[in-house]
Structure formats: structure tokens, C-alpha cells
Amino acid sequence: MKNINTLVEDIYAIINTANPTVEEKKVDEFIEIFGESLKKQIKIFLYEKGDRPKNLRLSGIGKPDRQLWYDLNLKSNRPNLSPDTKIKFLYGHMLEELLLFLCSVAGHKVEHKQKELVVEGIKGHQDAFIDGVLVDCKSTSNRGFDKFKRNSVSSDDPFGYIPQISAYAEANNVDEAAFLVINKLNGEICLSTVHSMEMINAKDRIKYLKGVVEKDSPPGKCFPDVPDGKSGNYRLDITCVYCPHKFICWSDANGGKGLRSFKYAKGTRHLTKVGKTPDVEEITTD
């Protein structure tokens, strides 16, 4: 019987040898399952109207409090996901489905896919159990992948992955889990284990968040702005850059004029305080 500890090397082995460890009939079944999963993701991508969740979900309990409040309470000026972001999410889901397919073809036992879970009345769906271990699949950038590879996500977790998997573990009454991760830039795969000592108390987190999102106004800012080099300017913390609510959240920046965004060679930089105007193009929404 296969063991999850050899999962990555087994996946690499069947790719290198072009020789799946299961019979061809089984491979065909796995391909059918993989195809149906992709079909479902593409239909969601094409037809799903809502960009933001309307209710608290287990997958979101690791988000910063203020971001969650905006997610669930913002009625007007609600930002939509940009087309490129939607495409990025789509191929992220596709890569995660690919991981589970490769696990099956490599002879590992994949079960309980997308099982619905409930913790303190809040619902969510796990990715799967692999060889009896709760697994959450992720696709990530180089930097994010390195954290999983070093098993350092619990100490550097801006996207709330540990609270998410803690909730799934709570619902399944298990004290160990793992992330199966693929680097979306180069295809490298790693398995990052998570022990109960690294998990949070998901029930307490959910109880707290229920109170937060029911309030009439959002909690304080998630992260302070940071100095932009030695210019005297200040910019958004990197985690805030990825938040869809950054413009309304920081509407008090620059003396109440809001964020000012500048187009640098390495990407857009959102400034909260401009003492010295950067010598690059400013991006305006007018």
C-alpha cells in the first residue's frame, strides 16, 4: 500500500518513465474524473455571476478581519475581480485538479474529494484525503512555493492557509494534515505537512469572526503602510496590495484623497503618502 511520504517521488517517477503504476483501465477512469472536474471548473468560470462570497466560508476564515468584513458587508462600490485575476484563479484550480489526478495515476489512494464540512455552522469543502491524510492542494508562485517547501507557512501565512486547513482538520477530527503544492511557474511539486501544534482553534476563530462581520463598521486596518525606500513616501504592505478592497479601505490615504498608484517597471506601487512624486507614470481611474 502506498504511503503519502513517497507521494512526490512517485508522481515524478510515473512522469519520467511514462509508465503509470495502475492498469490502463484505471487510468482511463482517472482521466474521466479529471475531465469532469475541469468541465465543472470551466462552467463556474464562464457562468458564475458572483465575484465575492455572500457568507462566511471555512476557506476564508484565515483572511484578515477587515478584509472579511468588506467581503461580506460591502453593498455598493463592490470591486469585481479583473478578467486576468479570474483567469489566474481558473488555471490555479486546474493545476490543483491535475495534482489529484497525478496522485491517483501514481497509485495513491485519493478519496473524499470535495466533501462538504461544517464547523460552528459554517460550511466548506475539503480537497481530498490521500492515503488516509487530509490534504489541501495549492498552486503558488516561486516565493510561496519556497515557504511550503521549507515547511515555514505556519510562521509566514499572509493568505490564511493554516486557519483554512485547521478548520478542515477540526471537521474531520484529525490532528495532522498536509498541503500538496505545485509551483505554477515551473511545475515543481512538494508536500508540506501540518501538525496540530501548528494549527489554530478553528471553532474559536469562527465564533470571533461571526461577531466581527455582524458589526455596522469594519475593524481597524489589517496592516500598516510601510516606508517606500528613502523617498519619504509610504506604500501599501504587500498583503494589502492583493486585497480587492484596498482603495475603499485606504480612502483616507494622502490626506483623504485616497491611494495614488504609480507604474514602475516591476509593477504598480500604491502610495498612501506622497512627499516626493515618483518620476514614473501615475495611474488614474478618471
Backbone hydrogen bonds, N-H to C=O, Kabsch-Sander energy under -0.5 kcal/mol:
donor,donor_aa,acceptor,acceptor_aa,energy
6,T,3,N,-2.0
7,L,4,I,-1.8
10,D,6,T,-2.4
11,I,7,L,-2.2
12,Y,8,V,-2.6
13,A,9,E,-2.0
14,I,10,D,-2.0
15,I,11,I,-1.5
16,N,12,Y,-2.7
17,T,13,A,-2.4
18,A,14,I,-0.9
19,N,14,I,-0.8
21,T,105,V,-1.2
22,V,105,V,-0.5
26,K,23,E,-0.6
27,V,23,E,-2.1
28,D,24,E,-2.4
29,E,25,K,-1.6
30,F,26,K,-2.5
31,I,27,V,-2.5
32,E,28,D,-2.0
33,I,29,E,-2.2
34,F,30,F,-2.6
35,G,31,I,-2.8
36,E,32,E,-2.3
37,S,33,I,-2.1
38,L,34,F,-2.2
39,K,35,G,-2.4
40,K,36,E,-2.1
41,Q,37,S,-2.1
42,I,38,L,-2.5
43,K,39,K,-2.1
44,I,40,K,-2.1
45,F,41,Q,-2.3
46,L,42,I,-2.1
47,Y,43,K,-2.6
48,E,44,I,-2.1
58,L,123,K,-2.3
60,G,57,R,-1.6
61,I,58,L,-1.0
63,K,60,G,-1.9
68,L,64,P,-2.2
69,W,65,D,-2.3
70,Y,66,R,-2.3
71,D,67,Q,-2.5
72,L,68,L,-2.1
73,N,69,W,-1.9
74,L,70,Y,-1.9
75,K,73,N,-0.5
86,K,82,S,-2.3
87,I,83,P,-2.3
88,K,84,D,-2.1
89,F,85,T,-2.3
90,L,86,K,-2.1
91,Y,87,I,-2.5
92,G,88,K,-1.5
93,H,89,F,-2.3
94,M,90,L,-2.2
95,L,91,Y,-2.1
96,E,92,G,-1.9
97,E,93,H,-2.1
98,L,94,M,-2.0
99,L,95,L,-1.9
100,L,96,E,-1.5
101,F,97,E,-2.1
102,L,98,L,-2.6
103,C,99,L,-2.1
104,S,100,L,-1.9
105,V,101,F,-2.4
106,A,102,L,-1.9
107,G,104,S,-1.8
108,H,103,C,-2.3
110,V,108,H,-0.7
111,E,109,K,-0.5
111,E,129,F,-2.6
114,Q,126,Q,-0.9
114,Q,127,D,-1.0
115,K,112,H,-1.3
117,L,124,G,-3.2
119,V,122,I,-2.5
122,I,119,V,-2.2
124,G,117,L,-1.8
126,Q,115,K,-1.8
128,A,135,V,-1.4
129,F,111,E,-2.9
130,I,133,V,-2.8
131,D,109,K,-2.6
133,V,130,I,-1.7
134,L,176,E,-0.5
135,V,128,A,-2.8
136,D,178,A,-2.2
138,K,180,L,-2.3
140,T,182,I,-2.1
145,F,141,S,-2.8
146,D,142,N,-2.2
147,K,143,R,-1.4
148,F,144,G,-1.7
149,K,145,F,-2.8
150,R,146,D,-1.9
151,N,148,F,-1.1
152,S,147,K,-2.9
155,S,152,S,-1.0
156,D,152,S,-0.7
156,D,153,V,-0.9
160,G,157,D,-1.5
164,Q,160,G,-1.4
165,I,161,Y,-2.5
166,S,162,I,-2.2
167,A,163,P,-1.9
168,Y,164,Q,-1.7
169,A,165,I,-2.3
170,E,166,S,-2.4
171,A,167,A,-2.3
172,N,168,Y,-1.4
173,N,169,A,-0.8
173,N,170,E,-0.7
174,V,169,A,-2.1
177,A,194,V,-2.3
178,A,134,L,-1.7
179,F,192,S,-3.2
180,L,136,D,-1.8
181,V,179,F,-0.6
181,V,190,C,-2.8
182,I,138,K,-2.3
183,N,188,E,-3.1
184,K,140,T,-2.3
184,K,182,I,-0.7
187,G,183,N,-2.9
190,C,181,V,-2.2
192,S,179,F,-3.0
193,T,191,L,-0.5
194,V,177,A,-3.0
196,S,175,D,-1.2
198,E,195,H,-2.0
199,M,195,H,-0.6
199,M,196,S,-0.9
202,A,200,I,-1.2
205,R,201,N,-2.1
206,I,202,A,-2.5
207,K,203,K,-2.4
208,Y,204,D,-2.3
209,L,205,R,-2.4
210,K,206,I,-2.2
211,G,207,K,-1.2
212,V,208,Y,-1.7
213,V,209,L,-2.6
214,E,210,K,-0.8
215,K,212,V,-1.3
226,V,235,R,-2.7
228,D,233,N,-3.0
229,G,227,P,-1.1
231,S,228,D,-1.2
234,Y,273,K,-2.2
235,R,226,V,-3.0
236,L,270,H,-2.0
240,C,237,D,-0.6
241,V,237,D,-1.4
242,Y,238,I,-0.8
242,Y,239,T,-0.6
243,C,240,C,-1.4
246,K,243,C,-1.2
249,C,245,H,-2.8
250,W,246,K,-2.1
251,S,248,I,-1.2
253,A,250,W,-1.8
254,N,272,T,-2.6
256,G,252,D,-0.9
256,G,253,A,-0.6
257,K,253,A,-0.9
257,K,254,N,-1.0
258,G,253,A,-2.6
260,R,271,L,-2.1
261,S,283,I,-0.7
262,F,269,R,-2.4
263,K,281,E,-3.1
264,Y,262,F,-1.0
264,Y,267,G,-1.7
267,G,264,Y,-1.5
269,R,262,F,-2.7
271,L,260,R,-3.5
271,L,269,R,-0.7
272,T,234,Y,-2.2
273,K,234,Y,-1.5
275,G,273,K,-0.7
280,V,278,P,-1.0
281,E,263,K,-0.5
283,I,261,S,-2.9
284,T,282,E,-0.6
